[in-house]
Amino acid sequence: MAETRLLLKHIDVPGIRTYDVYRAHDGYKAVEKALNMTADEILEEVKISGLRGRGGAGFPTGLKWSFLARPEGVPRYLVVNADESEPGTFKDRYLMEYIPHILIEGIIISCLSLGSNTSYIYIRGEYVWVAEILEKAIAEAKANGWLGKDIKGSGFDLEIYVQKGAGAYICGEETALLESIEGKRGNPRIKPPFPAVKGLWGCPTVVNNVESIASVAPIITMGGAEYAKIGVGRSTGTKLISACGNLRKPGVYEIDMTQTVEEFIYSDEFCGGIANGKRMKACIPGGSSVPMLPANLMLQTADGKPRYMNYESLSEGGFETGSMMGSGGFIVLDEDQDIVYHTLTISRFYRHESCGQCSPCREGTHWMEKILQRMVDGHGTMKDIDLLWNVQGNIEGNTICPLGDAAAWPVASVIRHFRDEFEWRILNGVEGLGKTFGLAHYADPIAIKNEEA
Amino acid sequence: MAEVQFSEKVYKQIEELKTRYPEGKQKGALIPALHIVQEESNGWLDVPVMDHVAELLDILPIEVYEVASFYTMFNLKPVGKYVLEVCRTGPCMVCGSDKIINHIKKKLNIVEGETTADGLFTLKPSECLGACGYAPMMLLGKSYREFLTVEKVDEILEELKNQA
């Protein structure tokens, strides 16, 4: 089964980044349609579509919009979260870099429904050239009457601004992002109040991921009910997956979420198997903060059924034997990878990115990094494994924002599934440096296919 | 009166930025303004530079310092002409970023965070830059250099030395 392309439908068309080519390929037709719909009709289509937030949490987008407060005389804002910083995730960059106008279309339609006349795209500061592409696309859209005052005679005004961040993962958390647009440190706010009531400068605000907003364009074009027919169960529509790590064909794939994990990893239409003829050892299916699974549990659920690439199946088994769809940052590790060292790089990331407001996260992430560094250096003790378990458990659920959980979950999952490798690393001490533990019992049971290829 | 002056272009850009926010909320322009100013100030933000930004946005200097010190893209100390920001987080690590970092360290004879004696290069190990599928990679100024190999790094360093 190949990709199902709604967002990336015209990705192979030369020049699709420019307005003229995009327009010639049915671009802005969705906006034309939406201009003849009421705000509630648009909202209804998004609700019916079953679209779930593509940033990681998977919260229904239509429901989020319906929470937006609408007090008289107060501006409302749509903020697009393009801060994409979760390790393993690079799908939004791909979409914005190659098809920027689909995001602009999605923003216009969303703002029509939300009654917002100003929208900010908050993009991570390192994506300098992507921000320039967006600025250019916005200027093109404006020159063609799709933005600015009285859009196409509808009486509706809209301005879109690109706002660059400056290197802070935490600003992907919606309230930290709002603080950052206001020109402050990215410290998450305590909720409630939620942004839908008190967001940017205290005004009602919707914050949505790039992919979620871009998806609004095909939803309006085809209708929410048609969109909902794609996919399976509560995983409707298409999802962009950014596949990386030790894969033959890393990259961004648009899937309808009906594929098995096995098909996604091994078939030539997707990742083409593990690179260099190796076997898969482990996988993190939804960005570095979701639980890592050993190969066997990644391909099959605990009761031996195939695991699928959708919200429900990836989380089947809970955190004991499952993981999460998350942001769609799909990271594969081959047999040569060192789980302890990999966990150190992930823990170092969260230590670096903790904003420092909450003690459990600020102190806990430091502790986890230090303990893991000690293990990697060959000086770990058996007690350290329990200490690590204890520290992650004291972070989870005890912080203002989910960064604490994001730091704790990967550590918990590796101790849960790869404890024998931690013990082996510790027992071998400095003698073990430079050696790897290998595949062990959780090896990918079907790797042989790839070896033949 | 400010101790430093920016170019006319920078003043104009900052004035334009301020129009993007509602009345009285011009502080929103702070982070974009710091990017522009840092580029013109040899890649880092000295205190007088930040003080001048505070004046332009009509906010207190401390409001600038606290933001500049929070975000990793802002350098509060001098850096080399070229800053090599090599990603070392999980997905890049499994694709060999350590090899790239070690090669740069050896070749330039510096450790992480240091600048070469000639002031040309700074090595700044970074956390995930959103190029995981194109690993290993580095951020170099305004662009990404992806699918790095030791040979590619040598070419890049040579190219930069020649254009310096």
Interface residues (C-beta under 8 A of the other chain):
Chain A: P75 E84 S85 E86 P87 G88 T89 F90 R93 R124 G125 E126 Y127 V128 W129 E159 Y161 Q163 K164 G165 A166 G167 A168 Y169 S180 I181 E182 G183 K184 R185 G186 W201 S242 A243 C244 G245 N246 P250 G251 V252 I284 S288 G329 I331 L333 D334 Q337 Y341 H342 T345 I346 R348 F349 H352 E353 C355
Chain B: R20 P22 K25 K27 G28 A29 L30 I31 P32 L34 H35 L57 I59 E63 E66 V67 F70 Y71 T72 M73 F74 R88 T89 G90 P91 M93 V94 C95 E127 C128 L129 G130 A131 C132 G133 Y134 A135 L139 K142 S143 Y144
